[in-house]
Amino acid sequence: MVNCGLVSEKNEPVPLKSISVQLQVRDHGVSVSSSLQYVNEEDRALEAVFVFPLPADAAVCHFSARVEEQEIVAELRDKQSARDQYDDAVSSGQQAFLLEESDESSDVFKLSVGCLSPGQNAVINIVYVMELSVQADHALRFCLPAVLNPRYTPSASAAGVPEVSSASVIPYTLSLSVDVRSSDRISRLESSCSLDPLVFLDAHHTHATVSLSAGHRFDKDVELLLYYENTHQPSAVVEAGAATAQSGSLMGDPVLMISLYPEFPADVMSSLASQGEFVFVVDRSGSMDCSMHNGKDAQMRIESARDTLLLLLKSLPMGCYFNIYGFGSHFESFFPQSVVYSEDTMEEALKRVKNMKADMGGTEILQALKHIYSQSCYPDHPRQLFIFTDGEVWNTKEVLDLVKSHVNSHRCFSFGIGEGASTALITGMAREGSGQAQFITGTDRMQPKVMQSLRFALQPAVDNISVDWTVPEGVTVDMLSPPISALFQGQRALIYAQLKGQSSGKTEGAVTVKYRLKDQPVTNQLQFTLKPTEDTGRTIHRLAARCVLRCLELEERAGGADTQALRSRILELSVQAGVSSVHTAFIAVNKHSKQTVTGPLLQRRVPVQQMFGSANSGGRRLMCKMAVPRMAPRSMQMAVPRMAPCSMQRAAPMMAFDSAMLCADVMMAESYSAPDPEPAPPADPLLQLVSLQKASGHWELNAALADVFGKTEDELANHRPAQLDGSVWATVLALIWLHTCRSEDQVEWQFVAMKAAAWIRSQKPDGLSQCVCDGNLLLGGHVTEDALGI
């Protein structure tokens, strides 16, 4: 039997044996050092290609290789020049290593390991820095991705993210250690994987270490959640420039990082808007028919999306506008344009949601977004996009450019579903659309995270953000970060600035950050030193360089007369800062090797675990790849995977798709035909109760409602106070049941309950206190009128 993925001629495992990762966390940033150990177990020289994911906003800043006792440190060069040098070295029998970022997605890197002699060991070291993202519960999140799902590429496009083989069993293990130092007290550290106990190294709990438990198989993302005690405290940290760098350059001058994470008071949190246009965009490609996780009774991704849409539709305020899009290799919308939210439009949408399937082929979100943005916005109803996808698109950068170009007319909330969702796509859409990104991995439930984002969408935002500097004469400040238009509850901004010049006297400066929250001005003044300690590393400098590079790359892709000048600026800054970009690559050649390899090279593709793949599921392929000799120079191979000698190899896997999946036709609402009988009602009593609520917020007294409570319709009717309307009685009972039986899920039903309470108040019923008492007696609750909000 032939294994799928990377195999040798003898059907033996790949030569990647282990991965070791060390994290150095400093407040809101982290430096990640990864070591990958290779062993060539072939009887011939080997060339391996390892395509792997990195976080989208990571800045790769070091790459080296150790072959036996020889250390080879890579140089950062123009990407094409690096590729040519790699090809020349490998062709002449020299050992060479090439690390490059994908042209299509900033969270995918390709490592080429050339000319490993039989039995030879090589250890590859990669270092990158990144910002830690903030979660809804104020945790700082780090994720080490284990999964790189193949990205769907439309047949019209020859280029794309490099193909990744699948592997049923990953033949290498992971070791991981974490060192945390912070100016704030460390509260705790949690993980999706098994950890050894957290060890504090000082009495103030500002320095701690922890390690991944031994024997971990790298078959899922490793997620770490770090909690500090004073997360909303703003900070300003200055990092010294490099003594060897030119004064006046980004790396030679001090760089400052400001952390701004506004706290939203309770009265602001309870203030919700009643207007808006809500557009829900749901991935319906074949990959959405995979399980949410490996556990027992795991839902399919599309099933979870349907349940989430039910909650969203029931939670919208009356009088707003809404629409729902599904996308795959084509797209369709429920309505030709967004419609007013009412009982009729809500019920029509719910009928279609119940029949949504993962049946739309590949994954192509760009055309759906273009159609949404082509429609005019409604006055006084700000547009809010909610995008659900497992992140398997190929043209990430083009999608992000489109979202950014419409940032002034909408906000974008994005949700990555399942292991392997592209961080570049998910975080990028939220960043460029001034929204929020959420990831649903492992046993996470989608509904709580989505409802948190809906609350953010309905709440006031921090706006009118300004940054003012007070520095001594001779010192100037050059802002490196783009302007921030708004911050929402749960969002944090990191602002970078370069300090230029010298001060003969004063050694301190100040920055004043002002913003407005619900028409109330807020001011924060932070002091910082102009002469920081010299040995703090270059993490902040590299993150600042990454920020500038991303802005320049976006400007370059937008086109214009200065494209060549922008490319030159990107190359210059990337090489100067030692930070990878779309136009540069790390190249290392072992010129000291005493042995020159002769004869043809075997090629090996190192697998990255692919979860739940099938041969025809919307862009995923299970492919058995046997070793073949290298046939063409890299310049002839860029549009295709490097595993086959034929220029048709990129197109070949696509032939497995039914041609209908690749159809570019747009299917709009008027061509919609409702499929077959509706599925059974949701099994979860909470979803069953929510599905019975009317758009105005009330429930009707009937047998379906009684069934949720475990009662008969007669029992509900017989206990109804004589003077009380049946709908008011039913709605009070529903609220009591939610508070009594599902209090732990309040984040999911909070808007449903708010609508219900508002409807009850609008009815101005008599005898409400007795009604609540009778309801508590019937359902075994102890809820007060105040708790119900009525």
N, C-alpha and C positions, 0 to 999 in steps of 0.2 A: 504494500500500500504506500502511495506517495503522500507525504505530508503537504499541506497547503502552507505557503509562505516561503521563507528563506530556507532552502535545503542545500545540502552538498550533493555531489554526484553519487555518494553512497547513502543518500537520504538521511543524513545526520544533521544535528541542530546547527544553528547559526553560530558564528564565532564570537558574538557579543555575550560575555559571561556574567558581568555584574555592573551595577551602577551604584556609585556612592555619592551622596549629596550632603553638603554642609551649608547650613543657613546661618548668617550673621544678621540678626534683626537689630536695627537701631531706630527706635521710636516708630515712625510711620514708613520706613524704608527697609529693604532687605537686600543683602548681597548673597547670591546663590552660586556655590561652586560645585560643579558636577564632574565626576570622574567616571569614564566608561572604559571598561577593560575588555580588550579584544584578544582572542587567541586564534591563530590560523591553524585549524586542524586538518587542512587539506594536504595533499602531497604535492601541490603546485602553488605558485604565488597567487595571491588573492587580492581582488579589489572589492570592497564592500561599500554599499550605499545605505545610510541610515537616515530616514526621513522621520522627524520627530517634532512634537509641538513644544512651544515655549509660550509663556503668557504674552498677550498682544502688546503690552506696553513695556516689556522687558528691554533693557539695553545691554546687548552682549558686548563685553569689554575686554575679554581675554580668551585666548585659545592657544593651547599648547599640546604637544604630544611627547610621550616618553617611550622610546623604543629601546628595549633592553636598558642600558645605562645612559643612553643619549637623550638629553632634553632638547626638544625643538620648539621654539616659541614662534607662533605665527605672526605675520604682519598683515595689517589691514590695507587693502589696495582696491583700486577700481575693479569691479566685479569681472568684467570681461578679461582684463589683464590677468587677474588671479586664475580664472578658468584656463586661459592659455598656458600659464606657467605650470598649472597642475597637469594638463595634458602632456606638455613637453617633458615634465619630470617622469610621469608614469610611462610614457612611450620610450624613454631612455633607460627604464629599469630602476629609477630612483624611487625611494619611499616619499609619498606626498600625502598631504591632508588638506581638504578644502571644506570650509564652513560658510554657507551662504543662506541668506533670507530668501524665501519664496517671492517671486515677482508679484504674485497675486494676493498673498495673505501674510500679514506681518507676524502671525503666530505659528508659522511653519518654517522650519529650518532643515536644510539638507547637508549631511556630513558625508563626504566621500573619503574613504580610507584606501589609499592606493599602494600596491606592491608590498604586501605583507608576505615575507618568505615563509615556507612551510615550517610550522611549529613556533613561529615568532609571536611574541606578546607585544601589545601596544596599549598604552593607557592614554586616553584622550581627556584633557581637562578643559572645561568650558566654564566661564564665570560671567554671570549677568546680574544686573541690579534692576530693581523694580519698586514701584510704590505698592504698599499693601492696601487693598480695597476695604472700604468700610461696609459692614453688614447692617441689616435693620436693627439688630440687637446691640449695635455699637462695637461688635467684634471687628478686629482687623483680620482679613482673610488672605491666606496664601494657599495656592493650589499648584501642585506638581502634576501636570497632565500625564496620564499613562496612555491615553487613547487619542489617536488621530484618525477620525473617520474619513474615508475617501470622499472627496468633494465632487458633487455632480457638475459636469461640464457639458453645456449644450453642444450639439453636434456641429454648430456653425463656428465654434471657437476651437482653434487648434491648440492653443496654450492652456495652461491650467496648473493647479497645484500638483506636484509630482505624485504619481501613483504610490499607494502604500499597500503592500501585501498584508494579508490577514494571517493570523496564527491562532490555532485552537488552544495552544499552551505557550505562554511566553517562557522561553528557556533561560531567562536571566532574572536575578533577584535585585532588590533595592535595599540599601542601608541609608539611613538619614539621621542626622543630628542637628539640633537647633540650639543656638546661643542667643539669648535675648538680653539686650541692655536698653534701658529706657530712663528718661527723666521723670516718668510717672511710675507709680507702683504697679507691679504686675499682679493682676487679680487671679487669672487662671489661664490655662492653655488647653484647648480641646482638639480632637481630631476625629475624622471619619475612620481612621485606622487605629490599630492597637498601639498605644504608647507606653514606654516605661514611665515611672513616676516623675513628676516635675521636681527638680532640685533647685532650691534657691541658694545662691552663693553669697548673699549679703543680708544683713539684718533689715534693710529697708525694702527688701523684695523688689529691687530694680534690676537685678541681674539673676538670670536663671538659665538652666539647660534642661534639655529633654531629648530622648532618642526614640526612633521607631523601634518597636519590639522586633527581636531577631526573627529571621525566617520569613519576612514579608514577601509575598509574590506580587510583583508590580503589575497587577491585572486590573487596577482601577485607579482613579485619581486619588492622590493623597492630599487631603484638605486639612489645613491647620487654622484654628480660630483663636486669636490672641485677644485677651480682654485686659484693658487698663482701667484703673479706678477713676481717673478724671479725663474722660475722653473728649469732653467739650472745651477743655482749656486750650485756647489758641497758643501757638508757639512760633518763634522765629529762630532758626538755627543757621549759623554762618559756617561755611567750610573754607579753609584756606586754599589758595591756588597752588599749583605745582611750581616749585622753585625752578625747575628746568624748563618750564613753559614760558613763552614770550609774554612780557607784561602788556596788558591791554587786550590779550586774547581771552576767550572764555575759560580756558583751562589755567591761565596764568593769574587771573584775578580771583578774589574771593567771590563765592556765590552764596546767596541766601535763599532759604526755603521757608515759606510761611505756611503754616497749617491752619486752615479756617474750617471749623466744624460747628456751625451755629446750633444752639439749643432752642427748640421750639416749645414755648410755655404751653401749659394745659389748655388755656383759653384759645390759643391759636390752633392747637390740635383739634379742638372741638368745632372749629369754624370751617364749614364745608361749602364749596360753591354749588350752585344749583343749575349752572349753565355749562355748555361745552358740546363739542362734537367728538364722539368716541368711536374710533375705527379699530376693530380687532382683526389682526392679520394672522392667519393660522397656517402653519406648514402642514400640507396634506400629501407630502411625498411618501413613497413606500417605506422609507426608514422610520416614519412615525408609527408604523405598525409593530415596532419593537417594544419590549418590556421596559418599564421605567427603571428597573433594577433587577438583580439576580435573585432576590428573595422570593419566598413563597407568596402566592396570590398577588403578585405584582400586576398592576394595571398596564395595559398598553398605553403608549404615549398619547395616541389619538383619543382614547377613552378619557384620560385625565384632562385633556384639552376640552373635551365636550362638557365634562362636569364643571370645569372652570368657567366656561362660557355661560353655563346656566347661572352660576352665582353672579357673574358680571352683569348679565342681562337683568336679573332681578334686583340688582343693587343700584342701577342707574337712576338718576333723579328725573321726575316727570318734566317734560318740556325740553329736554336736551335732544341732540341729534345723535344717530348712531348708524353703523353699517358693519358688516362682517365680510372679510375676504378669505378665500382659501387659495393657496398657491402650490404648484408642483412644477411640471414642465410647461404648464399654462396657468391661468388663474381665472377665478370667477368671483362675483360679489353677490350677496343676497339681494341687494337693491341697486338700481342703476346709479343712484347717488344716496348720500346719507339722508335718513328720514327722521321725522319727529318721533320721539319715544312715546308710545301710547300703548294701551292694552292690545289693540289690534296688531300694531307693528311688532310688539314684543312677542305675541303668540305666534305670529308668522315666522319670526326668526327662530324661536324655540323649536318649532317643527322641523326646520331645516338643520338646526344644530344636532338634533337627535339622530339624523341620518348621515352626518358627516363621517367620511371614511378616509383612510390613508390610501387613496386610489388615484392620485394625480401624477404618478410617474416620478420624474426627477425633481430637483430642487432649483427653482429659478425665481427668486424674489424680486429681481430688479424691475421687471415689467409691471408687476403689481404695484410697487411703490411709485413708479412713474405715473400710473393711472390715477392713484390716489392724489398725488401732488398736482396733477393737471386740473383737478376740480377746485372750484372757488370755495374759500372758507365762508362760513356763515358769520355775519357781524355779531359781536358780543358772545360768540360761542367758540372759544379757543379750541383748536384741533389737538387731540391727544391720540397718538398711535400706540397700540399694544401689540407687540410682535412676538409670536411664539414659534420657535424653530429648534431643531436639534443641531442647527449650525452647519449643515453640510452643503455650503455654497462654495463656488469656485472663484467668483469675482468680487471678493470682499471689499477691496479698495474702491471699486467703482460704485458699490452700494453705499459705502460710507461717504463718498463725495456727493452723492445724490442727497443723502439725508442732511448733510451739512449745508448744502446750497438752499435748503428750505427751513433752516433753523429759526428764522424769524417768524414763521407762520405756523409752527407746530412744536409739540414735545413728543419724544419717542421713548417708550418704556419697552425694554426687550427682555426676553426670557429664554435662557438656554436650557434645553430639556435633555436629560440623560447624560451619560458619560461621553465625553468627547465633543461637546458643543464648542464651537470655535470662540475663544475669548476675544479674538480680533473682531469678529462680527458682532457678538452680543454686547461687549463693553463699548465697542466703537459706535454702534448705532445709538446707544444711550448717551454717550459722551457728545457726539455730534448733534444729537437731537435734544440736548439739555434735559434728559430724563434720568432714568435709573435702570441699571442692569441687575437681573437676578438669575441665579443658576439653581436648577433643580436637579440634584445629583443624589446617588445612593437611594436611601429610603425617604428622602424629602418629599413632602406633598406639595403639589403645585399651587393649590388653592390659597393657603395662607400667604405665600409670597406675592401672589398676584393681587390679592385684596389689600395687602400693605401698599403696593404700588398704586392701586386705585385711590387709596386715601391720600397718598402724596399728590396724585393728579388733581384731587378735589380741594386740597388745602392751599392756603396762601404760600407764596414762595418768598425767599429772601431775594430782593432785587436792589437796584441802585447801588451796586457794589463799587466802592472806590478805594484806591490805595494811595496814600500820601506819605512822602518820605521827609524826614528831618535828619540831614547829614551835615557834618562840618564842611567848611570851605575847602575846596580842592578835591572833594569826593562827589561823584555823580552816580546815579542809579540807572541801569539799563534793564527795563522789564523784558524778560525772556518768554513769559507765558502769555498766551492770548487773553484778551479781556474776558471776564466772567459775567455773563448776562444775568444769571439766576442760580440760586441753590435751593434745593427742596429738602424737606425734612429727611434726615438720614444721609444726606450727601456731604462730602468733605471736599474742599479745594486745596490743592497744594500749588503755591505760587512761587515761581523762581525769578530771581533777579541777580544781575551781575553788578558788583561794586567796583567802580573804576576810579583811578586816581589815588592820591595819598593825602593824608591830613597830618599837618605838622604838630598839632596839639591834641585835640580830643580823640578818644579811643572808642567812643560809643555813638551809636545812631539810634533812631527810633522810626517805626513805621506805624501809621494810623490807618486801620481798616474800618471803613464805615459801610453800613448797609441799612436797608429798610425792611422791616418785617411787620406786615399788616399795618402799614402807615405809621409805624413807630420807628424812629431812628435809633440805631445801635452803633456804638463806637468802641473799638478796642485799640489800645495803644500798646505796642510791644517794643521793648528795648533789645538791642543786639550789639555785640562787640564788633569793632572794625578790625581787630587784630586777633583772630581765632588761633587756637592751637594748631601747630603745623602738621601733626601726625594723625589726623582724623580720617585719612583716606580720601577717595575721590567719588564717593557714591552720589552725593548731591550734584556735583559737577556733571557726572555722566547722565543722571536723570534729567538735568537741565538741558544738556546737549540733545538727549533723546526728544525732549519736548520741542526744541527748535527744529530738529531734523524732520519730525512728523509734520510740523506746520509748513516747512519748505517743500516736502514731498507732496502735500496736498495742493499747495499752490502750483507746483509743477504739473500735476495731473490735470489741473483745471485748464492748462494750455495758455497760449498767449505768446507775445513776441519775445519774452525774456526766458524761454524755456531752457536754452543752453546755459545762460548765466545762472539760473537756479540750480541746474545740475552741477555746475562747477562749485557753487557754494555748498551744496550737499556733500560733494566729494571732499572738499577742503575741510569742513567741520568734522565729518565722520572720521577722517584719517587723523586730524589733529587731536580729537577727543578720544580716539580709540574706541568709538561706538559704532556698531554696525548700522547700515542703512540699506535702502533698496538698491543702491548703486555700488555698494562695496561688499567685499568678502574677505574672510581670513584665509591666508594661504601659508602653509608650512612645508618646506622641503628638507629632507634629511640629506644634506650634502656631504655628511661625514661618514655615511654608510660605506663599509669596506666591501660590501657584496653588491654586485649589480645583477638584477634579476633579468633572465632571458626567457624567451618562449611566451606563449599566449597566457593572458591572465583569466582566471575565473572571476565571474561577477556574482555578487551575492546581495540581495536586498533584505535588510534587517526588518523584521516585522514589528509593528506597533499594534498592541491588542485591539481587535475590532470586535465589538460586542454585538451579539444577536444578528450577525450578518446572514443574508441569503442571496442566492444568485440573481434574483430579480426584484430586489426591494429598493426601488427608487434611488439608484446610483451606487449602491454597495455591490461590490463584486467579491466573490471568493475565487481566487485565481491560483493555480498551481504553477510556479515559475521554476523551470530548471535552469541550470547554469549554462551560459553561452559565452563565447569569447567576446571581447570588446571589438567592435567592428568599425566605429566611426569616431572622428574627433568630436569633442564636446560641442563645438559650434554647430554641428549638424544634428545634435541630439536634443536641443533645448525644448522643442515642441512635443517631445515624446519621452516616455520613461526610458531609462538607459538599460533595460533588461533585454531588449530584443534588437536585432540588427535591421529591422525593417521600418521604414518611415510610416507604415500603416499601423504601428503598434498602439498609438494613442487612440486611433479610431476604432481599432478592433474590439476592445471591451464594450464600446458604446453600441456595437451591433447587437449585443444581448438585449438591449431595450426594445420593446415593442415600438414601432414607428409612431403609434398614436401617442405615446408618452412624450415624444419630442415635438409634438405639434405646437406651433406658436400661436394658434388661434386663441382669441380672447373669448371666453364663454361668460356672458353677462347674465343678469337675473332673468331676462325675458326668455332665455333658452333653457332655463332650469326646469327639470322635470323631477318631481318627487319620487324617489325610489320606493320600493316595497314597504311592506308593513313596518310601522314604527317599532323600535325596540321596547322592551319592558321598562317600566318606570325604574328610577335609580334604586338600588338596594339599600343604600345608606339612608337611614331615616331623616338625617339632616337635609340631604339633597332632595329627598321626597317631600319634606315640608316646604323647602324653598321653592320647589317646582309648582306648588299649589298656590303660592302667593300671587295676587293680582298686581298689575303695574302700579296702581295707586298706593299699594302697601298693605291692603287688608286681605284676610282669608274669608272664605265662605264656609258655613257650617254644613259639612257633608261627611259621607262615609269614608272618603279617602283621608280627610284630616283626622277623623277618629282613629283610623288604622295606625297612623303615625304615633298617636298617644297610647296605643294598645287598648283602646276603648271601642265601644259600639257607638253608632250615631245616636241611638236612643239615649245612651248614658249622657252624652253631651247635651242633648236637647232637654232631658229631664232636670239637669242641674242648672240650666240657664236661668238667671234671675228674670222674673216676669217682665220687668219694665225695660229690659235690655234688648236691643236689636241683635239678631243672630250673628251678623258679620262682626259686630263689636265684640261679642262674647267669644267668637272663634279667634279673633285677632288677639285678644287678651290671653286666651289659652295658649296660643302659639308663642307669645312672648314669655309666658311663664315656663313653658316647656324648654325653650332655648336657654333661659337662665338657669334652669334646674338640671336639665339632662345633658346640655352641651356647653356648659360654661367654659370649658377648656378650649373650645373652638370659636371663641367670641370674635377673633380677628376675621373669621370667615363670614359670620352672619351679622356683623356690626351694622352694615348699611341696610340690610334687610330689616333689622330691628328698628333702626332709626326711621325708616319709611313707615313702618307699622305704627310706631308711637306717634309720629306726626299725623297720621291718618286718624287715629283714635282721638287725639286732641281736637282735630278739625270737626269731629262729630259732636263734641260737647255733650257726652252722654251723662245721664243722672245715675247716681248710685254706683259710681266707679269703684269706691273703696270696698263695698260689699262684693262687687264683682270679682275683685282681685282675691279677696278672702275665699270666696266660693271656688275660684279657679285653683288656688293653692290646695284647698281641701281635696279637690277632685284629682289633681295630678301629683299630690305629695310634695308640693313646693313650699318655700318660705320666703317668697320674693315680695318686696314692698313696691308701692306705687312709684316712689322715687327711683328705685333701681330700674324699673321698667321704662322710666322716662315719660310717663303719662300723667 
